[in-house]
Amino acid sequence: MTDLEKIAADLIAIHPEYHSMLDQPDVHTSQDFAEAGDVNPFLHLSLHLAVAEQLAIDQPAGIGAAFVRLRATRGDEHAALHALVECLAEVVWHAQRYRTPPDGTLYLECLKRQT
């Protein structure tokens, strides 16, 4: 496996609630998760992958330190990662809504509110 595939496999492993959907992606990729009020597992795992890359390169600068604080505060690495995923989703939503580039400062402020 490539490094990216290994990261994806690790993320899938910590999300057993998505395994049945991932076993049959053709059945679920056309599903409208938002309309049903569900979390889109493909989007969720994609955001996890983005967060993993951000942590690897500390971009935006300070995200690594924010993650360390969140992990200490929440006492659980997965819960801390979900805080990052939630803030990243907020930043992406904001950028799409206002047609602006993603705002690293907004991201870090969101993370600070999570601790």
Contacts in CASP RR format, 6 or more apart in sequence:
PFRMAT RR
TARGET T0000
AUTHOR 0000-0000-0000
METHOD contacts of the structure
MODEL  1
MTDLEKIAADLIAIHPEYHSMLDQPDVHTSQDFAEAGDVNPFLHLSLHLA
VAEQLAIDQPAGIGAAFVRLRATRGDEHAALHALVECLAEVVWHAQRYRT
PPDGTLYLECLKRQT
1 9 0 8 1.000
4 49 0 8 1.000
7 49 0 8 1.000
7 52 0 8 1.000
8 45 0 8 1.000
8 49 0 8 1.000
11 45 0 8 1.000
11 48 0 8 1.000
11 49 0 8 1.000
11 52 0 8 1.000
12 18 0 8 1.000
12 19 0 8 1.000
12 22 0 8 1.000
12 45 0 8 1.000
14 78 0 8 1.000
15 41 0 8 1.000
15 44 0 8 1.000
15 45 0 8 1.000
17 41 0 8 1.000
18 41 0 8 1.000
18 44 0 8 1.000
18 45 0 8 1.000
21 27 0 8 1.000
21 28 0 8 1.000
21 41 0 8 1.000
22 41 0 8 1.000
25 42 0 8 1.000
28 41 0 8 1.000
28 42 0 8 1.000
29 42 0 8 1.000
33 39 0 8 1.000
33 40 0 8 1.000
33 41 0 8 1.000
33 43 0 8 1.000
34 40 0 8 1.000
44 85 0 8 1.000
47 85 0 8 1.000
47 88 0 8 1.000
47 89 0 8 1.000
48 81 0 8 1.000
48 85 0 8 1.000
50 88 0 8 1.000
51 81 0 8 1.000
51 84 0 8 1.000
51 85 0 8 1.000
51 88 0 8 1.000
54 60 0 8 1.000
54 63 0 8 1.000
54 84 0 8 1.000
54 88 0 8 1.000
55 63 0 8 1.000
55 64 0 8 1.000
55 67 0 8 1.000
55 84 0 8 1.000
58 64 0 8 1.000
60 104 0 8 1.000
60 105 0 8 1.000
60 107 0 8 1.000
60 108 0 8 1.000
62 108 0 8 1.000
63 84 0 8 1.000
63 107 0 8 1.000
63 108 0 8 1.000
63 111 0 8 1.000
66 84 0 8 1.000
66 108 0 8 1.000
66 111 0 8 1.000
66 112 0 8 1.000
66 115 0 8 1.000
67 80 0 8 1.000
67 81 0 8 1.000
67 84 0 8 1.000
67 111 0 8 1.000
69 115 0 8 1.000
70 79 0 8 1.000
70 80 0 8 1.000
70 83 0 8 1.000
70 84 0 8 1.000
70 111 0 8 1.000
70 114 0 8 1.000
70 115 0 8 1.000
71 77 0 8 1.000
71 80 0 8 1.000
73 80 0 8 1.000
73 114 0 8 1.000
73 115 0 8 1.000
74 80 0 8 1.000
74 83 0 8 1.000
83 111 0 8 1.000
83 114 0 8 1.000
84 111 0 8 1.000
86 110 0 8 1.000
86 114 0 8 1.000
87 107 0 8 1.000
87 110 0 8 1.000
87 111 0 8 1.000
87 114 0 8 1.000
88 107 0 8 1.000
90 106 0 8 1.000
90 110 0 8 1.000
91 102 0 8 1.000
91 103 0 8 1.000
91 104 0 8 1.000
91 106 0 8 1.000
91 107 0 8 1.000
91 110 0 8 1.000
92 102 0 8 1.000
94 100 0 8 1.000
94 102 0 8 1.000
94 103 0 8 1.000
94 106 0 8 1.000
95 101 0 8 1.000
95 102 0 8 1.000
95 103 0 8 1.000
END
